[in-house]
Amino acid sequence: MVAHSLLWHVLPHASWPCSPHQGLYGKVQPGATAGPENQYAAEVKLLHNEAPIILMSALFRDPRQIRRTLSAPKMQLDATDSDSKLSNRAVRQLERCRTKIADKPLLIVDGSNLRAAAGFRITPLDLTHMLDHWAGLVGLSSRAILVWDHGPEPMAFQREHSVVLTSGPKSLQTADDVIVQLVTWRVRQSTEPSATLITSSDAGLIGRCHAQQRLSVSMASALPAGSARLSTMHSVFCRWLLQDDLGAQWTAACEPVSRFDESTQDRVRHSQLLSDSLEPQRLRARGTQHDGSTRSFEKSTMTGSCSESIDAARWFGAGAQGIEILRRSRTGQKMYWFPEPGP
């Protein structure tokens, strides 16, 4: 009640980060119009849903200061705003992310979360192209895996510097499930010290990955202690790295307006377009490509000295052979294992 009383006093003097008839991300509230008769209703809705933003807007004149004050890692810099600057804390965190990249880990990226970090301004196909190019720039050729939700079926595609996996229908599994499967596959394949870097903004997924890592290591008796390392990076930092390293290419691919209201049907359609566009690069366990040519599972065409990501794609493209569901958590999340010992 005290907070609401304070807000009623500061509300008339607030420097609004957006129109009173819009939400935090610029979406018009249902039923709201530009007429003054709806201003009161819009302000009441904002009091309940966006009170922190309103309070901060009374203290700061610059909307970017509001976002930095609420949470620096979640700050969404406008892709076309060259004057936007990161806080000192964000700069330090970004440098730590570059250090992780310099260790040459196997990078596993949650594609949907990365799109969300960019305000859904970039299509999955454009983001797939840019991540592949970026992986080559930063020395992660053959060490980057981009995982997408949806798709007609679980599929794997080989790019020049990376691989792309689609989870298939949600009734079968999600991209989160695929990423957790890759964590246990990675531990099973480790015969020497190795590092895996998961990029996601989903705290639930990060927790699942760490739990799966601990379980898989405990079941891999032949694995030397500490040889399989798992670290994480928030999707916002991955977006900043791409934006910083790709520059004009990133800016050109960004639409001017965020699309946080994108529906599941829209994402299913985007995934179908992605799968259709990458079909010539699809990895298949058996048979031929749609044009009659075959894609060998025995030799990688990637540049780079190793082919960790292509090995993962071969395994996933062949149906994730050997992996089974060990148990489910109380919330229904799957934990995996390999009944048979690894190579």
N, C-alpha and C positions, 0 to 999 in steps of 0.2 A: 504493500500500500504506500509506503514511504517513497519507493522508487517511482510508482505511478504518479504520485503527487508532484514529485520533482519534474517528471516528464511533462506534466500538464503546464508547469511554469516555464520550462525551457522550450516547449514545442513552438510557440509563436515566433521565437527568435532563432530557431535552428537554421543552419545553413544546409539545406537539403542536398544529399548526394545524388538525388534523382527527383523526378516529379513526385508530388504527394500521392499521385494516382498510380505510381509504379512501385514495383518491389525492388529489392536490393540489386537484382540483375537486369533491371529495366523492363520487366514484363508487366504489362498492364493488368491490374487486378480485375478478376471477373466482375462484370457489371459496372465497372467504373468508367466514367466519361470525363471529359475535360470541363464540364459545367460546374459552377461553384456549389450547386445544391448537393453534390456528392463529395465535396471536400471533407466534410466532417466525418462521414462514414469511412472514407479512405484513411484519414488520420487515426481513427479508432482502430482500424485493422492493423495499421502500422505499429501502433502502440503495443498490441499483443504479439505481433509476429517479428518486428524488427526494432524493438525497444533499444537494444545496444547501439544500433546505428544512429537512431534519433538522438540519444544522449551524447554520443561522440560528436555528432554534427553540431551540437551546441558548443563544443569545446574547440573544434578544429574547423578552419575554413576550407581546407583542401581535402577533398574526398580520399586522396591517396594516403593522407595522414591517418584517416579513420581506419582504413584497411590495415595499415602497418601497425596501428595501436592495438587493434583487435587480435591479430595474429599474423606475424610476418611470413611464416611458411605458406599461409593460405592467400597471400596477397596476389591478386590477379592483375598483372601489368598489362596495359593495353598494347596490343601488338604493333600499333602504329604510333605510339607515343614515345618519341625518342628522348623526351625530357624526363621520363620516369626513371627513378633511381632506387636501388635496393638499400635497405637499412644495413648498418654495419653487421648486425647479427646474421642477416640473410647472406651477406657476402661471405662471411666466415663459413656458414653452412654450405654454400655453393662450392667453396674451395675444398672442403672436405669431400664433397661429391666428386670433384675432379681427381682427387687423390685416389678414391675408390676406382674410378675409371682407369687411372694410370696403372693399377695393379693387374689389368687385363683379366677381369673376371668373366664368367659366362653371364651375360646380361639377359635377364628375362623381363620383358616389359608388358604390363597390363595395358593393352591398347585403348580400351574404353576410358580408363582413368586418365591416361595421357591426353586424350581428346577433351575430357572434362576440364583438365588443367588449362587447356587453351580455349575454354568457353565453347567447345563444340564448333569452333569456327573453321576447323579443317576437316575435310572428309577422310574417312579411313584410308582410301587409296592414296591420297596426297601424303598423309602422314606416314604411310608405309614406304613410299618412295623416299621421303626425307630421312626417315630413320635409317634406311639402308645406306643412303649417301653419307649420313653422319657417322655411322659405324665405321665406314672406311676412313673417314677423316681422323677419327680419334684412336685408330689402331685396334678397333674391335671387330675387324673383318673375320668372319666365321665364328664369332663369339656373341652374336646378338640374336635373340629370339623374340619376336613380336607376337603376342597372343590376342586373338579377337573372340568376342562372343558371337554366337549365332553361326550362320552358314548352313548350307543344305546338309552337310555331313562333316564329321571330323576330317580335316584335310591339312596337308603340309605343302608349302611352296618354297622353292629355293630361289633367293635373289642373289645379286652379285656379292654382297657382303653380309647378308643376314638370311634368316628363314622366317616364314610367317606361318602360324598355326591358327586354324579356326576350330572352335569347340564343337560346332554342330548345334542341332536344336537343343533348347534349354531343358527339354524333357529328358534328354540323354545326359548332358553335363554342361557346366558353364566354363568360362575362361578361367575362373578361380580354381576349379577342379583340375584343369589342365596344368596350371602353374604348380599346384601342389604335387601332381604326378611327376612333373619335371624335377622337383626338388628331390624326391625319393629316387628317381632314375639317376640323377646326378651323383648321389651318394653311392649308389650301387656300382656305378661305372668308375668311381674314383680309385685309382691305384697309386696316386701320388698326391701331394698337397694341391688342393684346388680351392677356388673361391667362386661363389655364386652371388650375384647381385640382383635382388628383386626390386623392380620399380613399380610402386603402386601407392595410391592414397587410401586404400581400404585397410583400416586397422584390423578388421576381422581376418582378411586374407593374410596379412603379415603375421598375425598370431598363429594361423593354421600352418604357415610355412615353417615357422620356428618349431612348432610342435611336431610337424612331420620330420623336420631335420633331426631333432633329438631322438625320435622314434627310430628313424632309419639308421642313424649312427649306432644306436644301442643294439640293433639287430645285425649290424655288419661287424661281426667279431674280428674279421681279419683287417679291418681298417685301422691304421695307426691313429692314436688319439690326436685330435686337433687338425687332422689333414683335410677335412671337409669343412670349409668355413662359409657361413651364410650371412650376408649383410643386406640392408635395405636402403632404398632411396625414395623419397616422396616424389610423386609424379610432377608436382610443381617445379621441383629442382631439375628434373629431366627436361621439362618444357623450357626452362630458362637456359639450360645447356644447349638445346637445339636452337633456340632463338638467338643465342649469342654466337654460336659457331656457324650457323647457316645464314644469318643476316637477311639479306634481301630475298633470298629464296623462301625463307619462313614467312616474311611479311607479305610477299606476293600471294602465298597460298591461303592466307587468313582472310576470311570474310569479315566485312566491317562490323557486323552485329553478332553478338553471342546468341547461341541457340540452346539455352538451358531447358527450354520447353520441348526439346526433341523427344518424340514418343518412341516406345519400343518398336512399333511398326516401322518407323523411319530407320532405326538401327538395323533391323532385320533386312530392310531393302538395301541399305548401305553395304551390309555384309555380303549380300548376294552379288552386288555390283563388283565388290572387291574380289570375290571368288571367280566371277566370270572373267575379270580383267587379268587375273594371275593364272588362269587355267593352263596356258602353255608352259608355265614353270612349275606345275604341280608334280610332286613326288608320289609315285605309285609303287605299291609293293609288287604288283604283278600286272601283266597286260601292257598296253601301249597308251601313249598320249592321244589326245583327241585328233591330232594330225597324223597319227600313225607312227610317230617316232617314239623311241623308248628313252626313259631316263634311268640311268644306271644307279643302283644303290651302292655300288662298290667303289666309286671314285667321285670325289667332290670336284666341282668346277669352280669353287670359290678361290679367291685370292687369299693368301695368308698361309702361315706355316702349319696350322692345325685346322681341324674341322669339327669342333665340339658341337656347334649348333646344327650342322648337317647330320651328325650322328644322332642327335636328339630328334631331328625331323624324320630320319629314316625309321627310327623306332616308333614314333607317333604315327607316321604315315602307314606303317604296317599294322596298325591297330593297337598300339601300346601293348605289345605282347609281353606276357609274363606278369603283369601287374594285376593285383587283386585288391578289393576293398577289405581291409582288416577289421575295421569297426566304424561305427558312426558315433559322433558326439551327441550330447543331450539335445543339441539344436539341429541334429540331422546332418552335420558336416562329415564328409568322408575322410577317413585316414587310410593310407595305402601301404602295401608291402609287396615284396617279391618272394613267393614261397621257395623258389629255387635259388641257390647261391649265384652270385654274379660271376662274370668271367675272371 
